[in-house]
Amino acid sequence: MVLWGRSMGAATALRYGKAKVIVADSSFQSFRSLCKQVVKKHSPKYVPNCLISCFFPCVFSKLRNDVKELGDYDIECLDILASVRNISQETFLIFMSGDEDLLIDKKNS
């Protein structure tokens, strides 16, 4: 069986997939790293990175609490890097990412 997923599908395949081959197209390391990457990419140029780094933990904590309350899910569980470490060594993983992907930076894949 081959599992193929893009972004959240890739994250899901890497997190739960039991297959001989998993193709992860534009996955991300963790939801936290994805949020931080998106904030830095789309912040105005005059906002320094140190300010983003300073406020990001508070904003992410608020987002995490809202999702827990409204969706009964902890977004910190979306640590895909940790999940990949638990995949069987017999599973063949293919990671793909595009230079022009507008959401997932290839550095986060």
C-alpha positions, 0 to 999 in steps of 0.5 A: 500500500502507498499513502500519498498526502499533501500538507495536512494529508502528508502530516496525517500519513506520516503520523498514522500511516502504516504502509510500505511507501509514504509520499509526503508532499509539502509536509511540515515538522510541527504545527508550531513550526508551520505557524511560526514560519507563516507569521515570519513570512507574512509579517510586514518587513518593518516588524523585527524577527525578535519582536515576532519571537517574543510574542509568538509563544503567547499568540500560539498558546492562545490559538492552542487553547482556542482549538482545545476548547472549540475542537477538543484537540491539542495542536501540539500533537501535530509534531510530525518530526517526532512521528517520523522517528517512530515509523518502521525502518522498513517503510520507504519515505519520499519527501517532496516540496516545491520551490513555489509552494505558498504555504509550506516553505521547503525548509519546514519540510 
